[in-house]
Amino acid sequence: MDHTDVRRRLSAYLDNAVEPSDRAQIDAHLAGCASCRKALGELERTVGLLKDLPHVEPPPWLAGKIMARVRDEAPPQPAFWRRFLLPLHVKLPLEALALVFVCVTGYYIARMNASQVPLSLPEPATREESSPPAPSAQRPVPPTPKGPATTISPAPTATPPATPAPESRHEEASRTYAPPPPAQVPSLPSVPASPGTEARPPKPEPAYRREGEFAEARKKAQWAARQARETESAARRNSYTASGSMNSGGVMLDASHPSSKSSSAWSGSTASRESTWAEQPPREEREELAGRADQGALLRVEVALQTRDPASAVGPIEEAVARSGGRVVRRVYDESGHLLIVQIGTQDVPPLLARLERIGKLRKPLQAASPEEGSAVLDIRW
Amino acid sequence: MMSNTTDEDAALVASWRRGELSAFEALVGRHQKRMLNIAFRITGDYEDACEVVQDAFVAAYRGIESFRGASRFSTWLTSITVNLSRNRLQQVQAKSRNHAYSLDGSRADGDCGPAHEQPSSAPSALEQLERLDLHEKLQRCIKALAAEFRETIVLRDLQDFSYDEICAILKVRQGTVKSRLFRAREMVKDCQKRVVGEL
């Protein structure tokens, strides 16, 4: 270790911060080197002078000024309730709970408000529909100054011959619009239905549950109506001979199933008649049913249903009727109340009432369920 | 003694974390003198040192969350003070950069650095220094050092921090501390020999 190495290590040597081996070498070198000993002495005196430098005293105002600045920096003490809520393990669960509460309340309010939205487009105050639905039921009803459907013209006196629709089509329609499937329509042995009534293919009822379905169905109905007119014209051109039993009615077009247009035809009816038939319930059938019921041939049951939202209950009620094997004879949807006249087998009345009880509070006569075989006319009001 | 001081500091810091401002006030009372001397020896100006100490304590108050207790509170506070002193020194040097740097002027800032010596017909820097007190001369020798040497020699020889603590405060390795300390002591020794004569 030469002079330079020793001089470099003298500072650490003074602080006893050299390795033991280096210290031994430095000691050995210092023992034989006067200049390095002198340098070490000067370094010791310099460090001694530095350590002897007096300490300056802080001014008396320094601590006060520091604390004044710190107090300005310090946030105000939070209130008691805020200090209670400040710990995260308390605050976060409370905030999460409040968020859930707000979401649930908002969802509940939205559902309540949504039930007040009309489920169909603005229509005349009173609307009557017949079963099976006429093309106009699936066609947009033009706003007429006549107002409600109670003023529409009389129904045609006859209906077109039967053209049974394929079973699969009815099932599909049932799934879509929940109409009473024709296969489940109970026979009416005591009421010989008119040929037109029997032959008329059941059409899917527009039990629209959403505006989108309604609009889509209306578009399909418009398209089907146009096709029907075209078909009618073609039939006339082809000198299609109307039989006596097809004097004024016709085979109904399944407006919701455009594919059926090929098997559908109108015979001997004009467009105006078509429209009239569509908007008018089968008066003969209704009158006959009513007459038979009045005469006691049919069991007539009137039930009242209390629902929170009558408009939204239309779909479930018609679905219940369809599932119970009933057939909707007449619909009266009015602002003051709804009426659904259903023809159903007596053995199917109890299941239907049970289904209706699930929809709303049902008030029915005690003798509603008749064990006798036969048909019944059920007036469902809600 | 050191352990007791450390324990007391830790207890005061814990109380301060709980929101007791009196604990912070006690820490100010315990450390303000040492921080002031560090700042004064680095900046070389008493008023600047007072401002640096104020800023250091306020910064410590704001940044108590960053103090995790891995080192002593005094080490952490000294680190803040050294950094603020260095910043203040750089500001002062930037301000006086355009001024003629000579002991002949109104600011007699020392002449230990050869780069700062200017020829003058007035009494030389050595003559001025000879008229000053020995401590004043030594302070000027310290002030003539570059910032990194100044910080190291102040922390070791004036405040008696250990090498490890200096490493933590300056965030440098021990070899760097030894090197800087060797050079700083050599420069101060040479300055003293020129000012005072024989040591």
Interface residues (C-beta under 8 A of the other chain):
Chain A: R8 L10 S11 A12 D15 A17 E42 L43 R45 T46 V47 L49 L50 K51 L53 P54 H55 V56 E57 P58 P59 L62 A63 K65 I66 M67 R69 V70 R71 E73 A74
Chain B: L21 F24 E25 V28 G29 Q32 K33 L36 N37 F40 R41 Y46 A49 C50 V53 Q54 F57 V58 Y61 R62 L134 H135 L138 Q139 I142 I153 R156 D157 L158 D160 Y163 K178 L181 F182 R185 E186 V188 K189 Q192 K193 L199
